[in-house]
Amino acid sequence: MELLQAFQYLLSPTPLMWLTVGVASGIFVGAIPGLGGGMLMALTVPLTFSMDSTHAVLLLMGMHVGSVTGGLISATLFKMPGTPSAMMTTFDGYPMAQSGKPGLALSLGIGASFLGGLVSAGFLIILAPPLAKLALKFGPWEYFAMVLMALVLISSISQGTMLKGLLSAMLGITAALPGLNASDGQLRLTFGFDSMTDGFNLLPVLLGIFVMSQLIKDTVELNKTASIISLKNTQLFPKLSTWKKQSLNLMRSSIVGTWIGILPGIGASISSMVSYGMAKAFSKTPEKFGTGHKEGVVASEAANNANAGGALIPLITLGIPGAPVDAILLGAMIMHRIQPGPLLFQTNGDLVWALMGGYLVANILMFLVMLFSTRLVARIININRAYMIPIIFVFCLIGAFALSNRIFDVWLVIVFGIVGFVLDKAKFPLGPFVIGYVLTGFLEENLRSGLQASDGSYFPLLTRPLSLIFVLVAVFFLVFPFYTEWRRNRKKD
């Protein structure tokens, strides 16, 4: 009943308009190499302050859905993935386009993205309510152990070594510590600067890490080019016979993408890699992968779009972002005084069902917009990035300043932009940094609540069944990489 009411609301003019704007702008920005949905969402957050909270969340979610799909256009036509998750699409999409079949490559990518999104939307609607009810049984120790497990998971599966992932998460946690300590009302790590009394605001940190660091990177790599393929006289509507042959690959890739998305912090890039590898392993013609094979395009695009729906499940039910981009969505919800987690179904039930139904509607809109605007977007993304970087830079600084009218926030964007650029160059993953920063308050709050309830004892962390399971999973993922490295060195010796 709630879902039907949500669809009635979503199909009314205003929510549908914001979803359409979000999806269309996400596709446009996602198709431009070097930009991506994270940058667009971070720039848009300050513009949503005066909006209705549900409309703001729908707009940002539409941007996320659109940007993940938009990346396949430049990946297929230019061999330059518009988003990191489209990297695997270049392996078969670009060779297929070069061989004279750009329309087929794009139709496979668009159709796989749409169907992968529908599968993950089904899992989101079915799994989120029971998981939220289970999470209602959590106490402070369960939440603390769960966030600890999420941080270890994010660090162990991120780009680079696990040690770099953990260090990145620790840097994010450190960045969240300055300011007023909510538990005792004392200032900490302000170093005598009045501007740091409130700590580092979330928006300048997100703008710096996601947007400014990418602008610096794009400026350094401004001369990077790729050959362009024309879309004249090509058919972009998928054929039914093609999908019948790809049905098993499509369903497998969608399920893999959804379930990997549920694991906190892994992201769509890993989903597409795992799905691509599985498609190749199960294929009757694995030697064709990388030469313009249909199965490769379908596996990559179905998985990275399904990942977006899977990542919303832990965000809605537990308040933990399933991917770095979802950390922006979490931050926007917090700014609108919406606290994701198990109580969200009780405190903001209408918003939750609108969000879940909105994800399904966003995928339908994405499919329609992609079919009818791909040729136009393919022309627009030839715009020289040298003209776009200054415009984005100015909007980034204006967005940071508008939050509190403080020049300190403008400097924060620049400083965290440099930090993000240096971390990226040193192969430190940015995902653990952002998620560590966003979750620190939640982590500290539950740790203090648990310690107060147990008279300062950490023993309940190991005596409560659910918290013990989370701790054991965290320890496993912490120890396993070092164990495999030790085994590898032992074999060499």
Beta strands, then each sheet from edge to edge (+ up, - down):
strand 1: 179-180
strand 2: 187-188
sheet 1: 1+ 2-
end
